[in-house]
Amino acid sequence: MRIILEDVPDELARELFALLAKHQSVQAVQDAQWTETRAEQLLRDLPTNATQIIRHAVAGKGWAAAKQLRGPNGSDSLRGRSGAITKAINRGTAKGRWPTGMPQPVEAQYDPDNPSYQRTTGYVMTEDLVPVFEAALRRIDTDTETDA
């Protein structure tokens, strides 16, 4: 038997999968895909400099150039920023916010013409994730404006 849940709130999906998993003949597998709710939860768990990567990738329709993230004089380090995203994904998995195996929303891209020195040229977000994270950022920004 195969059951697919689409457009179901995360909490309800977790409850349904837990109920299904109680039956020996049914193996429940939760979809490891980003939803607006999951993206919002991730973004709320990130430090500002890691969130910037995702904001720039969304604004750039899937591309965040490193020079935009390195600051006005171009000397700010990007070290550890994407690591914060990985740690937040792992925390969300441990807390049951999403299933194991969630993909990274952004990945560093390096200069292919200079393989010996791996300084990122930017970050890539897949095309299908751009609208998901764009909607999540809009929700966060709306909450921030309401609180002000």
N, C-alpha and C positions, 0 to 999 in steps of 0.2 A: 504494500500500500504506500502511496506517496501523497502527502498532503502539503500544499503550498499555501502559505499565508502571505497576502499582499495588502498593503495599506492598512495594517493593524497596529494600534499603539504598542510600543515595546513591552509595556507591563502586561498587557493582555496576551501578547505573543509568548512571553516567558511562562505565564500561567498555563496556557494551552500546551506548550511543549513539555512542561513539567507533568501535566496530566497525562499526556500521551506516553511519556517515558515510563510511567508506572506500569504500563501494559507490556508484558514480555515480548509480544509479537510485533510491537511497533517500535521502530527506532526513530527518535526525534532528532532532526538536525536543523539547527537554527541558521538562517541565512546570514553569512558574514559579509554583509554589504552595508555601506553607509546610508543612513536615512537622515532626514533633517533633524530629527530628535537626537540621534546618536552624534551627529556632527556638532550640534549645539552643546551637548554634554562634553564632548571633547574640547571644544573651544573654551568653554568655561573653566576647564581644568588646566589650561595652558598659561605659561607666563607670557607677558606682552610681546617679547621678542620672538617667541615661537609662533604666536598668533599672527604676527606681521608677515611671516612667510606665506601663510595660508591666505591672508588678506590680499597680498600682492599677486599670488597665483590666481585667485578668483578675478581680481581686477584685470589681470593680463590674459584672461581667458585660457588659463592653464599654464602660464609661464610667469615666474617671478625672477627677474634678473638680479644677480648678486649685487651689482653696482647700486641698485635701489636700496638694498638692505644693508649695505656697508656704511651708510650715513653720508652726510654732506661732503666730508673730506675723503671718503672712500677707504678709511682705515679701520672701521669697526669690524671686529672678528665675527664670523658666523659660526664659530666653533661651539658645539653643544646645543645650538638652537633646534636642529631637527631631532637630536637625541631626546629633548624634552617632549617632543611629540610621541616618540616611541614609548617613553616611560608613562605618559598619560594614557596611551592605548592599553598598555599592560595593566595600569591601575583600573581602568574601566572594565577590562575583562575580569580581573580579580573581584571587582564589586558586583559583577553580574549585569553591567549596563549593556553589554553586547557579547556575542560569542567569541571564542578563541578564533584566531586567524583573520582578524580584521586587517584589511590592507592599509598600508601607509597612504595617507591622502596626498602627500608630496614626496618626491624623491629628488635627491641632489643630482645635478648633471655636471659633469666635469669636461674640461677642454680636451677633446680628442687629439688635438695637435700637440699637446704637451702632457704625455702620459707619465712622465717622471715626477712632475709636481702636481699633485691633485688638489688644486684650489677650485672650488665650485664656481661655475659660471652662472648658476641659477638653480631654480627648483621647478620641477614639472609636476602638474596635476593632470590626471586623465580627464578627457573631455566630459565624461559622464558625471564626474564628481563636481565640476564647476557649479552647476545650478543647485546642487544639494548644499554645498558649503556657502554659496551665495545666499540662499534662503536662511540658513542657520545664522550667518553674520547679520542679516537684516533683523532677525528676531532679537539677537543680542543688542544690536544698536538701538532698536526700538525700546527695549527694556531700559537701556542706559539713559536714553532721552527722557523717558517717563520718570525715572528716578531723580533726574536733575531738577 
